[in-house]
């Protein structure tokens, strides 16, 4: 428990403990990391582009799989409609078409 002398000021209860409320230290650390990263003039932009590309491809996977599943579903439906005589298999084909 904290004593009244150690009370946290209102609105600052989410401060990063290592910064002790001085966000300039965090900004300075960010600038240091950025200067260090910019020393790699080819590798750093390539890494950023690779991360962005990976994120885009990760988002496209459901679209590709959805298209493949739709194509398989259409092929199965076509086979069932072509091969189904007027019997129980035609009922199966009708239920798949719905």
ABEGO torsion letter per residue (X at the ends): XBBAAABBBBGAAABBAAAGGBAAAAAAAAAAAAAAAAABAAAAAAAAAAAAAAAAAAAAAAAAAAAAAAAAAAAAAAAAAAABBBBAAAAAAAAAAX
